[in-house]
Amino acid sequence: MMDYIESGDVKMSAILVIFGGTGDLTHRKLIPSLYNLVLDKLLPEHFAVVCVGRRDKTLEEYRKDIKESVSRYSRNKIDEDVWSKLQNMIYYYQFDFTDTEGFGGLKYFLEDIDQKHKTEGNRVFYLAVAPEYFETIVHGLQIGNMADRQGAWSKLVIEKPFGKDLKTARKLNNKLIEVFDENNIYRIDHYLGKEMIQNIMVLRFCNLIFESIWNNKFIDNIQISLTEKLGVNSRGGYYEHSGAMRDMLQNHIIQILSLVAMEPPVNLKTDSIRTEKLKVIQAIEEITPEFLKNNVIFGQYGKGFIDGTPVPSYREELNVPKDSNTETFVALKLHINNFRWAGTPFYIRTGKRLGSGSAEIVVQFKDMPNILYLKDTEMQEPNLLVLRIQPNVGVFFQFNTKDFTTHHGIVPTKMDTSYETPTQGNTPEAYERLIYDILRGDATLFSRWDEVEAAWTVADQIIQYREQKKSQFPNYDSGSMGPVKAFELLAKDGRKWWNI
Ligand SMILES: NC(=O)c1ccc[n+]([C@@H]2O[C@H](COP(=O)([O-])OP(=O)(O)OC[C@H]3O[C@@H](n4cnc5c(N)ncnc54)[C@H](OP(=O)(O)O)[C@@H]3O)[C@@H](O)[C@H]2O)c1
């Protein structure tokens, strides 16, 4: 039996070059994902990984470090045979990438590896480094003639955040497309690699019962909640320049929104899907001063308790100024102005240090007219379809049935197919899927530039409003579900957030 995938028409042999090889992302996500890909026999026969870092390490030391990371973070226990296969593919290359001349040395190093592993000159350059280095590295790759090589392909993988606003995102993109073709740029939004996010399209487009009522005639409102119990911990310095808008809304939430609301694509090709997603972002209602005043709530966490343990306020976190105006929570209501969705509100919330940590999409269907049943009590519970993304993965559905314990009662019945990860499901990590897709050249789960640009156009206006506004922060306790105003946002429409 083969212990690598058949490449078929797609030439997958390549060297994966990870800039940031000693960093947190590489240790916690990328290397454990590679381990699981080896285990699942999803890597090509001719493959190698070159990890670039500044620290002085021998290859043995580096391999020892990453073995520890695999033991700690992989969803599968370490198997010595599998580990041995992976470690023989991995190399450490020490250099400071702000030194442009150093790229020449890296080029020769990679050519040697090509010989050794028969990787045919193909490259994936993965930038797992702070965003301020993206342009520096791409420039180095350009100077070192490493991006555009005869007879071989080169791909670029960019971690988030992609710019800090529309202007910087455009500047970064202009640099990238000077060196790499748009088709070879993979802008990571790791949320898109999550199983349940991919399942949104399957649920919608493989089930008549959902897709036929997936519109403003039958759906009362849709809620997207990405809530976290975690605070910023040691990442205060980063978060201070990001906030919830840049960290979650501009990328993950807008991507989820576009998958939930898109029209069926004409086929499953990358560009067909991306084009439909883009149309959703372009149809988001105009962000007017009226919209900002009435439909957007910002919050910042104060002290409180998470699972009974006292936690500090955001302003007491490391590297956060005592008068910080950064939002750790945002809730908003928006409309998508197209024929399918006109009039159906989308409520969105995301925040840190909340009482529960989960990612869920709740679709609330319209009520039946209370003509036959429940006339007097007005107790009808709506049909709810909940797509659970994390920590549980699966689908929850609520519908009304007769209460068999009484003569005439009606009760909401709950069907739940979701399971807790990783104990029962052990679903692949998002990064496994993403790395695999990059090698196959499938960019469906990555953002195209025009999607990123459209998302920034929306987010930027909200961010500018927030930055000009001096907010009364902190305005919610850690362990609560956010500011009171976030509840009022729905209450004034006669609705509520569902915490399923
Ligand atoms: N960590 C996560 O969970 C996570 C999640 C989503 C997205 N991201 C994104 O992923 C990227 C990396 O994040 P991270 O948390 O892994 O960062 P990190 O732990 O700070 O790692 C930074 C890496 O960059 C290397 N580096 C910095 N300056 C260098 C230089 N001049 N020359 C060579 N290497 C240099 C460091 O090497 P040395 O240590 O050897 O100096 C280290 O390997 C960021 O864009 C972040 O936003 C991270």
The ligand as an ORCA input file, in Angstrom:
! r2SCAN-3c Opt
* xyz 0 1
  N      -0.182     31.955     16.952
  C      -1.394     31.729     16.503
  O      -2.181     30.938     17.034
  C      -1.874     32.455     15.272
  C      -3.210     32.246     14.849
  C      -3.652     32.876     13.690
  C      -2.786     33.687     12.995
  N      -1.514     33.887     13.430
  C      -0.623     34.742     12.632
  O       0.544     33.990     12.309
  C       1.670     34.834     12.271
  C       2.734     34.300     13.215
  O       2.243     34.346     14.535
  P       3.010     33.639     15.755
  O       2.087     33.733     16.904
  O       3.511     32.303     15.348
  O       4.256     34.631     15.980
  P       5.552     34.392     16.890
  O       5.362     33.286     17.847
  O       5.918     35.743     17.416
  O       6.658     33.918     15.839
  C       7.331     34.824     14.980
  C       8.337     34.066     14.147
  O       8.973     35.008     13.277
  C      10.371     34.787     13.344
  N      11.079     36.041     13.055
  C      10.776     37.275     13.505
  N      11.645     38.166     13.006
  C      12.503     37.466     12.227
  C      13.604     37.824     11.418
  N      13.990     39.099     11.298
  N      14.247     36.867     10.728
  C      13.856     35.562     10.830
  N      12.810     35.151     11.564
  C      12.150     36.107     12.264
  C      10.631     34.335     14.738
  O      11.870     33.697     14.748
  P      12.803     33.650     16.091
  O      11.860     33.297     17.202
  O      13.753     32.557     15.785
  O      13.382     34.992     16.259
  C       9.452     33.384     14.946
  O       9.727     32.158     14.329
  C       1.169     36.238     12.603
  O       0.856     36.899     11.402
  C      -0.102     35.960     13.380
  O      -1.023     37.032     13.284
  C      -1.044     33.271     14.549
*
